[in-house]
Amino acid sequence: MKAIHKWARRTILNFVDLFYPPFKKIMPVTTFRYAACGGFNTVFSIFLYFIGNKFIFKDRNVNLGFMTMSGKIAPDYLFAIWIAFPVGFYLSRYVVFQESTLHRRVQLFRYLIVIIGNMALNYVCLKIFTRVFAPYNTIGKIATSVVVIVYSYIAQRNFSFKTVPQTQKKG
């Protein structure tokens, strides 16, 4: 299993870093890797949403007992996120923020907290920005995406995958 993990990590890093040279002067490699991996995971999540919407939930509402989730929301919250979440964590831990010294379980818990924050921030910003930019809702969605991406990068870098300085041994 370790051999597969090392191969996958090395392959992903080599592929992502292949596209880095044109961006070298305008952003650090960590930021580029975050953008590349985050972009991939976003597209992957949209693909999963499509699969869930068309083939699993088929636009039907889902009764959860305590609430009913619409057929447009259910594929995201009940399907896509559960696959995209571990993929995003893997890419963040092993490709983007490799230098983090936190334990994996701490990183996973903190990553979950940031993702929940992303979801809440996305909802609030979408509500606000679609009203501010009405009737141009797409501009509101773009503004929301920018806010969520910036928040997510800062939170992941400084919270989920932060680097804790190693204490020097006193001699």
DRENRO-449427 format. One record per residue (C-alpha): residue number from 1; x, y, z; residue in one letter. Coordinates in nm, 4 decimals, m for minus. Example, Ala and Ser with C-alpha at 12.3 -4.5 7.8 and 13.67 -1.06 7.14 Angstrom:
residues 2
{num 1, X 1.2300, Y m0.4500, Z 0.7800, residuo A}
{num 2, X 1.3670, Y m0.1060, Z 0.7140, residuo S}
END
This chain:
residues 171
{num 1, X 0.0000, Y 0.0000, Z 0.0000, residuo M}
{num 2, X 0.2861, Y 0.2379, Z 0.0792, residuo K}
{num 3, X 0.4334, Y 0.1791, Z m0.2650, residuo A}
{num 4, X 0.1025, Y 0.2743, Z m0.4311, residuo I}
{num 5, X 0.0764, Y 0.5833, Z m0.2099, residuo H}
{num 6, X 0.4326, Y 0.6939, Z m0.2934, residuo K}
{num 7, X 0.3762, Y 0.6335, Z m0.6638, residuo W}
{num 8, X 0.0456, Y 0.8258, Z m0.6643, residuo A}
{num 9, X 0.1933, Y 1.1188, Z m0.4720, residuo R}
{num 10, X 0.5012, Y 1.1366, Z m0.6951, residuo R}
{num 11, X 0.2924, Y 1.1076, Z m1.0134, residuo T}
{num 12, X 0.0498, Y 1.3811, Z m0.9049, residuo I}
{num 13, X 0.3336, Y 1.6117, Z m0.7936, residuo L}
{num 14, X 0.5246, Y 1.5620, Z m1.1189, residuo N}
{num 15, X 0.2122, Y 1.6308, Z m1.3257, residuo F}
{num 16, X 0.1099, Y 1.9429, Z m1.1311, residuo V}
{num 17, X 0.4645, Y 2.0797, Z m1.1173, residuo D}
{num 18, X 0.4961, Y 2.0353, Z m1.4942, residuo L}
{num 19, X 0.2639, Y 2.3359, Z m1.5353, residuo F}
{num 20, X 0.4257, Y 2.5526, Z m1.2661, residuo Y}
{num 21, X 0.7133, Y 2.7268, Z m1.4554, residuo P}
{num 22, X 0.4992, Y 2.9969, Z m1.6249, residuo P}
{num 23, X 0.3562, Y 3.0897, Z m1.2822, residuo F}
{num 24, X 0.6874, Y 3.0782, Z m1.0921, residuo K}
{num 25, X 0.7323, Y 3.4574, Z m1.0889, residuo K}
{num 26, X 0.3796, Y 3.5389, Z m0.9737, residuo I}
{num 27, X 0.3049, Y 3.2775, Z m0.7031, residuo M}
{num 28, X 0.4780, Y 3.0323, Z m0.4698, residuo P}
{num 29, X 0.4648, Y 2.6640, Z m0.5578, residuo V}
{num 30, X 0.2326, Y 2.5888, Z m0.2640, residuo T}
{num 31, X m0.0243, Y 2.8401, Z m0.3904, residuo T}
{num 32, X m0.0003, Y 2.6969, Z m0.7416, residuo F}
{num 33, X m0.0411, Y 2.3416, Z m0.6146, residuo R}
{num 34, X m0.3418, Y 2.4516, Z m0.4071, residuo Y}
{num 35, X m0.5004, Y 2.6146, Z m0.7119, residuo A}
{num 36, X m0.4333, Y 2.3097, Z m0.9310, residuo A}
{num 37, X m0.5529, Y 2.0518, Z m0.6789, residuo C}
{num 38, X m0.8464, Y 2.2649, Z m0.5673, residuo G}
{num 39, X m0.9452, Y 2.3243, Z m0.9290, residuo G}
{num 40, X m0.9290, Y 1.9523, Z m1.0012, residuo F}
{num 41, X m1.1334, Y 1.8675, Z m0.6921, residuo N}
{num 42, X m1.3919, Y 2.1314, Z m0.7810, residuo T}
{num 43, X m1.4353, Y 1.9894, Z m1.1322, residuo V}
{num 44, X m1.4427, Y 1.6366, Z m0.9856, residuo F}
{num 45, X m1.7124, Y 1.7440, Z m0.7373, residuo S}
{num 46, X m1.9203, Y 1.8981, Z m1.0174, residuo I}
{num 47, X m1.8882, Y 1.5729, Z m1.2144, residuo F}
{num 48, X m1.9998, Y 1.3744, Z m0.9073, residuo L}
{num 49, X m2.2929, Y 1.6133, Z m0.8613, residuo Y}
{num 50, X m2.3943, Y 1.5509, Z m1.2229, residuo F}
{num 51, X m2.3766, Y 1.1721, Z m1.1750, residuo I}
{num 52, X m2.5710, Y 1.1939, Z m0.8484, residuo G}
{num 53, X m2.8308, Y 1.4280, Z m0.9941, residuo N}
{num 54, X m2.8962, Y 1.2381, Z m1.3174, residuo K}
{num 55, X m2.8502, Y 0.8751, Z m1.2151, residuo F}
{num 56, X m2.8940, Y 0.8424, Z m0.8379, residuo I}
{num 57, X m3.1343, Y 1.1078, Z m0.7094, residuo F}
{num 58, X m3.2944, Y 1.1907, Z m1.0467, residuo K}
{num 59, X m3.4115, Y 1.5352, Z m0.9266, residuo D}
{num 60, X m3.6274, Y 1.3730, Z m0.6557, residuo R}
{num 61, X m3.6564, Y 1.5253, Z m0.3082, residuo N}
{num 62, X m3.5059, Y 1.3187, Z m0.0265, residuo V}
{num 63, X m3.6970, Y 1.2846, Z 0.3007, residuo N}
{num 64, X m3.4457, Y 1.2623, Z 0.5848, residuo L}
{num 65, X m3.7101, Y 1.2325, Z 0.8550, residuo G}
{num 66, X m3.6312, Y 1.5654, Z 1.0197, residuo F}
{num 67, X m3.6280, Y 1.7565, Z 0.6907, residuo M}
{num 68, X m3.6737, Y 1.7140, Z 0.3186, residuo T}
{num 69, X m3.3762, Y 1.7953, Z 0.0982, residuo M}
{num 70, X m3.4523, Y 1.9136, Z m0.2528, residuo S}
{num 71, X m3.3481, Y 1.7043, Z m0.5496, residuo G}
{num 72, X m3.1124, Y 1.9841, Z m0.6557, residuo K}
{num 73, X m2.9251, Y 1.9946, Z m0.3228, residuo I}
{num 74, X m2.9246, Y 1.6257, Z m0.2264, residuo A}
{num 75, X m2.6703, Y 1.5118, Z m0.4901, residuo P}
{num 76, X m2.4175, Y 1.7578, Z m0.3475, residuo D}
{num 77, X m2.4708, Y 1.7098, Z 0.0270, residuo Y}
{num 78, X m2.5595, Y 1.3403, Z 0.0252, residuo L}
{num 79, X m2.3281, Y 1.2126, Z m0.2495, residuo F}
{num 80, X m2.0620, Y 1.4332, Z m0.4099, residuo A}
{num 81, X m1.9146, Y 1.5795, Z m0.0939, residuo I}
{num 82, X m1.8562, Y 1.2340, Z 0.0585, residuo W}
{num 83, X m1.6288, Y 1.1382, Z m0.2306, residuo I}
{num 84, X m1.4706, Y 1.4789, Z m0.3012, residuo A}
{num 85, X m1.3927, Y 1.5356, Z 0.0695, residuo F}
{num 86, X m1.1359, Y 1.2524, Z 0.1077, residuo P}
{num 87, X m0.9872, Y 1.3274, Z m0.2361, residuo V}
{num 88, X m0.9465, Y 1.6938, Z m0.1384, residuo G}
{num 89, X m0.7914, Y 1.5975, Z 0.1957, residuo F}
{num 90, X m0.5465, Y 1.3586, Z 0.0291, residuo Y}
{num 91, X m0.4397, Y 1.6215, Z m0.2247, residuo L}
{num 92, X m0.4069, Y 1.8896, Z 0.0428, residuo S}
{num 93, X m0.2081, Y 1.6694, Z 0.2791, residuo R}
{num 94, X 0.0228, Y 1.4929, Z 0.0370, residuo Y}
{num 95, X 0.0552, Y 1.7341, Z m0.2566, residuo V}
{num 96, X m0.0101, Y 2.0902, Z m0.1404, residuo V}
{num 97, X 0.0857, Y 2.1173, Z 0.2272, residuo F}
{num 98, X 0.3461, Y 1.8410, Z 0.2571, residuo Q}
{num 99, X 0.5559, Y 2.0342, Z 0.5067, residuo E}
{num 100, X 0.2822, Y 2.0332, Z 0.7731, residuo S}
{num 101, X 0.3992, Y 1.8756, Z 1.0966, residuo T}
{num 102, X 0.0553, Y 1.8180, Z 1.2497, residuo L}
{num 103, X m0.0687, Y 1.4635, Z 1.3012, residuo H}
{num 104, X m0.2949, Y 1.3254, Z 1.0301, residuo R}
{num 105, X m0.5994, Y 1.2940, Z 1.2592, residuo R}
{num 106, X m0.5595, Y 1.6596, Z 1.3679, residuo V}
{num 107, X m0.5289, Y 1.7653, Z 1.0034, residuo Q}
{num 108, X m0.8382, Y 1.5627, Z 0.9091, residuo L}
{num 109, X m1.0481, Y 1.7101, Z 1.1903, residuo F}
{num 110, X m0.9350, Y 2.0633, Z 1.1087, residuo R}
{num 111, X m0.9926, Y 2.0059, Z 0.7372, residuo Y}
{num 112, X m1.3488, Y 1.8995, Z 0.8177, residuo L}
{num 113, X m1.4010, Y 2.2165, Z 1.0234, residuo I}
{num 114, X m1.2763, Y 2.4328, Z 0.7347, residuo V}
{num 115, X m1.5003, Y 2.2490, Z 0.4852, residuo I}
{num 116, X m1.8024, Y 2.3075, Z 0.7100, residuo I}
{num 117, X m1.6962, Y 2.6733, Z 0.7301, residuo G}
{num 118, X m1.6709, Y 2.6811, Z 0.3498, residuo N}
{num 119, X m2.0231, Y 2.5485, Z 0.3184, residuo M}
{num 120, X m2.1626, Y 2.8046, Z 0.5639, residuo A}
{num 121, X m1.9658, Y 3.0918, Z 0.4078, residuo L}
{num 122, X m2.0783, Y 2.9847, Z 0.0616, residuo N}
{num 123, X m2.4424, Y 2.9871, Z 0.1696, residuo Y}
{num 124, X m2.4222, Y 3.3285, Z 0.3430, residuo V}
{num 125, X m2.2211, Y 3.4957, Z 0.0642, residuo C}
{num 126, X m2.4476, Y 3.3535, Z m0.2042, residuo L}
{num 127, X m2.7524, Y 3.4915, Z m0.0233, residuo K}
{num 128, X m2.5884, Y 3.8360, Z 0.0107, residuo I}
{num 129, X m2.4124, Y 3.8648, Z m0.3259, residuo F}
{num 130, X m2.7025, Y 3.7403, Z m0.5360, residuo T}
{num 131, X m2.9116, Y 4.0174, Z m0.3795, residuo R}
{num 132, X m2.6402, Y 4.2827, Z m0.4194, residuo V}
{num 133, X m2.5751, Y 4.1932, Z m0.7828, residuo F}
{num 134, X m2.9362, Y 4.1085, Z m0.8727, residuo A}
{num 135, X m3.0420, Y 4.0423, Z m1.1453, residuo P}
{num 136, X m2.6862, Y 3.9330, Z m1.2330, residuo Y}
{num 137, X m2.6768, Y 3.6250, Z m1.0090, residuo N}
{num 138, X m2.3769, Y 3.4788, Z m1.1898, residuo T}
{num 139, X m2.1656, Y 3.7741, Z m1.0776, residuo I}
{num 140, X m2.2854, Y 3.7022, Z m0.7239, residuo G}
{num 141, X m2.1789, Y 3.3389, Z m0.7595, residuo K}
{num 142, X m1.8358, Y 3.4452, Z m0.8883, residuo I}
{num 143, X m1.7916, Y 3.6887, Z m0.5973, residuo A}
{num 144, X m1.8960, Y 3.4143, Z m0.3564, residuo T}
{num 145, X m1.6459, Y 3.1719, Z m0.5103, residuo S}
{num 146, X m1.3619, Y 3.4222, Z m0.4748, residuo V}
{num 147, X m1.4415, Y 3.4813, Z m0.1057, residuo V}
{num 148, X m1.4717, Y 3.1087, Z m0.0296, residuo V}
{num 149, X m1.1510, Y 3.0173, Z m0.2165, residuo I}
{num 150, X m0.9466, Y 3.2870, Z m0.0398, residuo V}
{num 151, X m1.0912, Y 3.1892, Z 0.3001, residuo Y}
{num 152, X m1.0286, Y 2.8214, Z 0.2322, residuo S}
{num 153, X m0.6662, Y 2.8697, Z 0.1265, residuo Y}
{num 154, X m0.5834, Y 3.0843, Z 0.4286, residuo I}
{num 155, X m0.7639, Y 2.8487, Z 0.6673, residuo A}
{num 156, X m0.6048, Y 2.5351, Z 0.5211, residuo Q}
{num 157, X m0.2555, Y 2.6861, Z 0.5187, residuo R}
{num 158, X m0.2719, Y 2.8420, Z 0.8663, residuo N}
{num 159, X m0.5027, Y 2.6014, Z 1.0483, residuo F}
{num 160, X m0.5563, Y 2.2570, Z 0.8949, residuo S}
{num 161, X m0.2054, Y 2.2049, Z 0.7591, residuo F}
{num 162, X 0.0011, Y 2.4602, Z 0.9473, residuo K}
{num 163, X 0.3664, Y 2.3964, Z 1.0106, residuo T}
{num 164, X 0.4546, Y 2.3815, Z 1.3778, residuo V}
{num 165, X 0.8186, Y 2.4826, Z 1.4361, residuo P}
{num 166, X 1.0243, Y 2.1989, Z 1.5760, residuo Q}
{num 167, X 1.1632, Y 2.2878, Z 1.9184, residuo T}
{num 168, X 1.5375, Y 2.2768, Z 1.9387, residuo Q}
{num 169, X 1.6890, Y 2.0424, Z 2.1920, residuo K}
{num 170, X 1.8754, Y 2.2169, Z 2.4694, residuo K}
{num 171, X 2.2235, Y 2.0805, Z 2.5048, residuo G}
END
